[in-house]
């Protein structure tokens, strides 16, 4: 049986999970695949702290570059976009295949990494970079290869999904739920990467690039987080038949592609709306397959380790049969005309106004919307926070983003409007 020497760089939570998986399930994997994955080396700046997994001391090292030269396949789990890139590039220059979970590095430097892999005829596998244990990368690269991808909707950040789920279910505000998430280890002490939407955007960049054949990076992506989502909006959305999710939206409309991340109202009766707590879900629509949904744990030691080891099996089989780059990490083949600027997207909108309770207000608001070509789907009035004020909710038909923002700018100048207009987008999935 062919043995493949595996080296792990980064012995943190996920690195420890990968080591534990190889040690506990290595025999099962060997029986299923005919290849034995041997945990040969682990490199980290700290090789003394207890990670909750027993590995032979002789395989621990602080010299990552020496590890790269010694092993057959390199697993990069350091994270970040600096030293991690150096390790990956060093491995690729030696023709060594790389497995990584580094979504930020791929989103920002993917084009450079994949060019280096192609030049050296080496493999890069990165299933664990998006949605943890959900095999969405394999689905896009292999399972759905016969399809033109028309839409991808992704709930891709467990921290945000956990916070929104508990806010809706328990009627609690954002801040105390965030503190609970931090205490439980679902959110970082500095949580902005998650709650401001950037983690989701990294993953959206990877999925969009795979779907449409060109490495996009982060610049074209419109990004909003969940800091400003209030209990009021969650309650009103529920009454109207929706849930609010932080959604990655990747879609092709005619020949143009849009990539955006923001809180979104989606119908409660859809499968995607039912994904709660820390779980992730990705819905993909292909022109032949139609809709398919992928659901599971989007982060955490074991789920992410499962994806890393699955990639290791693919790499090991490539090495066994001499089929390097059997499935290239990324295949250039542009399948769109333009990336649509956010101002030009067309979708439906939820608007919440705090207005004075007096005659003529609805007419004035409706006139401004009508003058901008925005058609109203429904209007709901709710009692406000005082006897003088009421909440006015408007749902629109399809409208252009710039026209909506121009209308809101005019509406906020009305003397009867007491506060900034709350604007959220709707996707009728």
Secondary structure, 3 states (H helix, E strand, C coil): CEEEEEEEECCCHHHHHHHHHHHHHHHHHHHHHCEEEEEEEEECCCCCCCCCCCCCHHHEECCHHHHHHHCCEEEECCCCCCHHHHHHHHHHHCCCEEEECCHHHHHHHHHHHHHHHHHHCCCEECHHHCCCCCCHHHHHHHHCCCCCEEEEEEECCHHHHHHHHHHHHHCCCHHHHHHHHHHCCCCCCCCHHHHCCHHHHHHHHHHHHHHHCCCCCCCCCEECCCCCCCHHHHHHHHHCCEEEEEEEEEEEECCEEEEEEEEEEEECCCCHHHCCCCEEEEEEEECCCEEEEEEEECCCHHHHHHHHHHHHHHHHHHHHHCCCCCCCCCCCCCCCCCECCHHHCEEEEEEEEEEECCCCHHHHHHHHHHHCCCCEEEEEEEECCCCCEEEEEEEECCEEHHHHHHHHHHHCCCCCECCCCEEEEEECC
